[in-house]
């Protein structure tokens, strides 16, 4: 039995996702392991930023915890990866509980460049921000809830990466009528491509259109979503070898944050 660490979710909150986690792996015999403790162990690594091998001894063995994280992070021939399915379910449930529709009428898109550690395999250089690492691209609704997440190396442009992200998550974003972006996404080619994919209009909010120093209208929402990720020390730098692992860690971070709203 693990201790009650601050990173843990309650057992009542865990019940919202237990069934999905249990069905992610076929059982050939009765499971003696408590998936709640495994999930809390993964959250401990995420929140504390420690290595898998440094996991506290009252959790299940780190090899088992890491194995389950891999199971939840891989496709395995299914339409959605387990963690992606969980996040989608949580986002919809939170919106419905708040009296909103399952999808918003507009979303806000932005990217964040993050430094790599020496263990990472995929690297790029963002000349604008002078950062060697990766880029996190997210599309959030008016509440800051994520509807699309995409990871690239840092040299990839915001416009091209946003187009690929929207194309990959076309079904999730099909109800959006407006995409709000900053000046880094300006251009008729980008706007026409978005219109072609999901039939949404692009609204560009620029600093030079504001007469005083203010937070860009509506765009503070996506900045707040990035700030949520800073609560997880594992995300202060990108220490994952593969881009897909970096993606699943971000998805897991949103899951851990949003689960505590139940």
LUMNU-786377 format. One record per residue (C-alpha): residue number from 1; residue in three letters; x, y, z. Coordinates in steps of 0.2 Angstrom, whole numbers. Layout:
{NUM, 'Ala', {X, Y, Z}}
...
This chain:
{1, 'Unk', {0, 0, 0}}
{2, 'Unk', {8, 16, -6}}
{3, 'Unk', {8, 32, 5}}
{4, 'Unk', {-4, 47, 2}}
{5, 'Unk', {8, 57, -9}}
{6, 'Unk', {2, 74, -15}}
{7, 'Unk', {4, 68, -33}}
{8, 'Unk', {-9, 54, -30}}
{9, 'Unk', {-27, 55, -36}}
{10, 'Unk', {-41, 49, -24}}
{11, 'Unk', {-48, 32, -27}}
{12, 'Unk', {-65, 40, -31}}
{13, 'Unk', {-57, 50, -45}}
{14, 'Unk', {-47, 35, -51}}
{15, 'Unk', {-64, 26, -54}}
{16, 'Unk', {-67, 37, -68}}
{17, 'Unk', {-53, 29, -78}}
{18, 'Unk', {-51, 12, -70}}
{19, 'Unk', {-61, 3, -83}}
{20, 'Unk', {-51, 10, -98}}
{21, 'Unk', {-35, 5, -89}}
{22, 'Unk', {-41, -12, -85}}
{23, 'Unk', {-46, -16, -103}}
{24, 'Unk', {-29, -9, -110}}
{25, 'Unk', {-21, -26, -107}}
{26, 'Unk', {-28, -44, -109}}
{27, 'Unk', {-29, -54, -93}}
{28, 'Unk', {-23, -72, -94}}
{29, 'Unk', {-25, -74, -76}}
{30, 'Unk', {-32, -64, -61}}
{31, 'Unk', {-23, -48, -58}}
{32, 'Unk', {-15, -47, -41}}
{33, 'Unk', {-8, -30, -44}}
{34, 'Unk', {-18, -14, -39}}
{35, 'Unk', {-19, -3, -55}}
{36, 'Unk', {-23, 12, -43}}
{37, 'Unk', {-6, 10, -35}}
{38, 'Unk', {3, 8, -52}}
{39, 'Unk', {-6, 24, -59}}
{40, 'Unk', {-1, 34, -43}}
{41, 'Unk', {17, 28, -46}}
{42, 'Unk', {17, 35, -63}}
{43, 'Unk', {10, 51, -57}}
{44, 'Unk', {24, 52, -44}}
{45, 'Unk', {37, 51, -57}}
{46, 'Unk', {28, 64, -67}}
{47, 'Unk', {26, 76, -53}}
{48, 'Unk', {43, 74, -44}}
{49, 'Unk', {53, 72, -60}}
{50, 'Unk', {63, 58, -53}}
{51, 'Unk', {70, 43, -64}}
{52, 'Unk', {60, 27, -65}}
{53, 'Unk', {73, 18, -55}}
{54, 'Unk', {72, 31, -41}}
{55, 'Unk', {53, 27, -38}}
{56, 'Unk', {48, 26, -19}}
{57, 'Unk', {49, 8, -12}}
{58, 'Unk', {31, 8, -6}}
{59, 'Unk', {25, 8, -24}}
{60, 'Unk', {26, -7, -35}}
{61, 'Unk', {43, -11, -43}}
{62, 'Unk', {48, 2, -55}}
{63, 'Unk', {50, -11, -69}}
{64, 'Unk', {31, -15, -67}}
{65, 'Unk', {26, 3, -67}}
{66, 'Unk', {36, 7, -82}}
{67, 'Unk', {29, -8, -91}}
{68, 'Unk', {11, -2, -88}}
{69, 'Unk', {16, 16, -93}}
{70, 'Unk', {22, 9, -110}}
{71, 'Unk', {6, -2, -112}}
{72, 'Unk', {-4, 14, -109}}
{73, 'Unk', {7, 24, -121}}
{74, 'Unk', {7, 13, -136}}
{75, 'Unk', {-6, 11, -150}}
{76, 'Unk', {-7, -8, -150}}
{77, 'Unk', {-18, -8, -166}}
{78, 'Unk', {-32, 2, -158}}
{79, 'Unk', {-39, 18, -164}}
{80, 'Unk', {-34, 29, -149}}
{81, 'Unk', {-19, 26, -137}}
{82, 'Unk', {-26, 22, -119}}
{83, 'Unk', {-20, 39, -112}}
{84, 'Unk', {-27, 49, -127}}
{85, 'Unk', {-44, 40, -124}}
{86, 'Unk', {-44, 44, -106}}
{87, 'Unk', {-40, 62, -109}}
{88, 'Unk', {-54, 64, -122}}
{89, 'Unk', {-66, 56, -110}}
{90, 'Unk', {-61, 68, -96}}
{91, 'Unk', {-62, 83, -107}}
{92, 'Unk', {-80, 79, -113}}
{93, 'Unk', {-86, 75, -95}}
{94, 'Unk', {-79, 91, -88}}
{95, 'Unk', {-87, 102, -102}}
{96, 'Unk', {-104, 93, -99}}
{97, 'Unk', {-103, 95, -81}}
{98, 'Unk', {-100, 114, -84}}
{99, 'Unk', {-116, 115, -94}}
{100, 'Unk', {-107, 116, -111}}
{101, 'Unk', {-107, 106, -127}}
{102, 'Unk', {-95, 92, -130}}
{103, 'Unk', {-85, 103, -142}}
{104, 'Unk', {-82, 122, -141}}
{105, 'Unk', {-86, 134, -156}}
{106, 'Unk', {-68, 140, -156}}
{107, 'Unk', {-50, 135, -151}}
{108, 'Unk', {-34, 143, -147}}
{109, 'Unk', {-18, 136, -154}}
{110, 'Unk', {0, 140, -148}}
{111, 'Unk', {17, 132, -146}}
{112, 'Unk', {30, 131, -133}}
{113, 'Unk', {49, 127, -136}}
{114, 'Unk', {57, 116, -122}}
{115, 'Unk', {75, 112, -120}}
{116, 'Unk', {81, 94, -121}}
{117, 'Unk', {92, 85, -109}}
{118, 'Unk', {107, 75, -116}}
{119, 'Unk', {97, 58, -116}}
{120, 'Unk', {85, 63, -129}}
{121, 'Unk', {86, 56, -147}}
{122, 'Unk', {76, 69, -157}}
{123, 'Unk', {83, 86, -157}}
{124, 'Unk', {81, 102, -166}}
{125, 'Unk', {85, 121, -164}}
{126, 'Unk', {73, 135, -163}}
{127, 'Unk', {83, 150, -170}}
{128, 'Unk', {69, 162, -164}}
{129, 'Unk', {70, 157, -146}}
{130, 'Unk', {87, 150, -147}}
{131, 'Unk', {82, 134, -139}}
{132, 'Unk', {89, 117, -143}}
{133, 'Unk', {75, 104, -140}}
{134, 'Unk', {57, 101, -145}}
{135, 'Unk', {41, 110, -148}}
{136, 'Unk', {24, 107, -139}}
{137, 'Unk', {9, 112, -150}}
{138, 'Unk', {-8, 112, -142}}
{139, 'Unk', {-26, 117, -146}}
{140, 'Unk', {-37, 122, -132}}
{141, 'Unk', {-55, 127, -130}}
{142, 'Unk', {-61, 143, -120}}
{143, 'Unk', {-59, 133, -103}}
{144, 'Unk', {-41, 129, -107}}
{145, 'Unk', {-45, 110, -110}}
{146, 'Unk', {-34, 102, -123}}
{147, 'Unk', {-42, 95, -139}}
{148, 'Unk', {-26, 92, -149}}
{149, 'Unk', {-8, 90, -144}}
{150, 'Unk', {7, 88, -156}}
{151, 'Unk', {26, 86, -153}}
{152, 'Unk', {39, 91, -165}}
{153, 'Unk', {58, 95, -165}}
{154, 'Unk', {61, 113, -161}}
{155, 'Unk', {66, 118, -179}}
{156, 'Unk', {48, 115, -186}}
{157, 'Unk', {38, 130, -190}}
{158, 'Unk', {22, 134, -180}}
{159, 'Unk', {11, 135, -196}}
{160, 'Unk', {16, 118, -203}}
{161, 'Unk', {15, 109, -187}}
{162, 'Unk', {-2, 117, -183}}
{163, 'Unk', {-8, 111, -200}}
{164, 'Unk', {-2, 93, -196}}
{165, 'Unk', {-10, 93, -179}}
{166, 'Unk', {-27, 99, -185}}
{167, 'Unk', {-26, 86, -199}}
{168, 'Unk', {-22, 72, -186}}
{169, 'Unk', {-36, 77, -174}}
{170, 'Unk', {-48, 82, -188}}
{171, 'Unk', {-63, 73, -179}}
{172, 'Unk', {-60, 82, -163}}
{173, 'Unk', {-59, 99, -171}}
{174, 'Unk', {-73, 97, -184}}
{175, 'Unk', {-85, 108, -174}}
{176, 'Unk', {-74, 122, -172}}
{177, 'Unk', {-78, 138, -182}}
{178, 'Unk', {-64, 149, -177}}
{179, 'Unk', {-45, 146, -173}}
{180, 'Unk', {-37, 160, -163}}
{181, 'Unk', {-18, 162, -166}}
{182, 'Unk', {-4, 174, -163}}
{183, 'Unk', {7, 183, -177}}
{184, 'Unk', {18, 167, -179}}
{185, 'Unk', {3, 159, -188}}
{186, 'Unk', {-1, 173, -199}}
{187, 'Unk', {-2, 171, -218}}
{188, 'Unk', {-16, 168, -231}}
{189, 'Unk', {-9, 150, -235}}
{190, 'Unk', {-11, 145, -217}}
{191, 'Unk', {-28, 152, -216}}
{192, 'Unk', {-34, 144, -232}}
{193, 'Unk', {-27, 127, -227}}
{194, 'Unk', {-36, 127, -210}}
{195, 'Unk', {-52, 132, -220}}
{196, 'Unk', {-49, 117, -231}}
{197, 'Unk', {-47, 105, -217}}
{198, 'Unk', {-60, 109, -204}}
{199, 'Unk', {-69, 124, -213}}
{200, 'Unk', {-64, 136, -199}}
{201, 'Unk', {-59, 154, -200}}
{202, 'Unk', {-42, 160, -193}}
{203, 'Unk', {-41, 175, -182}}
{204, 'Unk', {-24, 182, -179}}
{205, 'Unk', {-21, 193, -163}}
{206, 'Unk', {-5, 204, -165}}
{207, 'Unk', {4, 214, -152}}
{208, 'Unk', {5, 229, -163}}
{209, 'Unk', {-14, 230, -163}}
{210, 'Unk', {-14, 234, -145}}
{211, 'Unk', {-11, 252, -139}}
{212, 'Unk', {-4, 247, -122}}
{213, 'Unk', {5, 232, -114}}
{214, 'Unk', {-9, 219, -111}}
{215, 'Unk', {-11, 200, -111}}
{216, 'Unk', {-17, 196, -129}}
{217, 'Unk', {-36, 194, -129}}
{218, 'Unk', {-42, 176, -127}}
{219, 'Unk', {-24, 170, -129}}
{220, 'Unk', {-21, 170, -111}}
{221, 'Unk', {-31, 154, -110}}
{222, 'Unk', {-18, 144, -119}}
{223, 'Unk', {-4, 152, -109}}
{224, 'Unk', {-13, 146, -93}}
{225, 'Unk', {-14, 128, -100}}
{226, 'Unk', {5, 129, -103}}
{227, 'Unk', {7, 135, -85}}
{228, 'Unk', {-3, 120, -79}}
{229, 'Unk', {10, 109, -87}}
{230, 'Unk', {24, 118, -76}}
{231, 'Unk', {16, 109, -61}}
{232, 'Unk', {25, 93, -67}}
{233, 'Unk', {44, 93, -64}}
{234, 'Unk', {46, 80, -78}}
{235, 'Unk', {40, 93, -90}}
{236, 'Unk', {52, 107, -85}}
{237, 'Unk', {64, 100, -98}}
{238, 'Unk', {62, 86, -111}}
{239, 'Unk', {71, 71, -104}}
{240, 'Unk', {61, 58, -115}}
{241, 'Unk', {71, 49, -129}}
{242, 'Unk', {56, 48, -141}}
{243, 'Unk', {44, 61, -147}}
{244, 'Unk', {29, 49, -144}}
{245, 'Unk', {35, 47, -125}}
{246, 'Unk', {35, 66, -124}}
{247, 'Unk', {18, 67, -131}}
{248, 'Unk', {11, 54, -119}}
{249, 'Unk', {19, 62, -104}}
{250, 'Unk', {10, 79, -108}}
{251, 'Unk', {-6, 69, -110}}
{252, 'Unk', {-4, 61, -93}}
{253, 'Unk', {0, 78, -86}}
{254, 'Unk', {-17, 85, -92}}
{255, 'Unk', {-25, 69, -85}}
{256, 'Unk', {-18, 71, -68}}
{257, 'Unk', {-23, 89, -67}}
{258, 'Unk', {-41, 87, -74}}
{259, 'Unk', {-45, 71, -64}}
{260, 'Unk', {-44, 82, -48}}
{261, 'Unk', {-58, 92, -54}}
{262, 'Unk', {-70, 78, -51}}
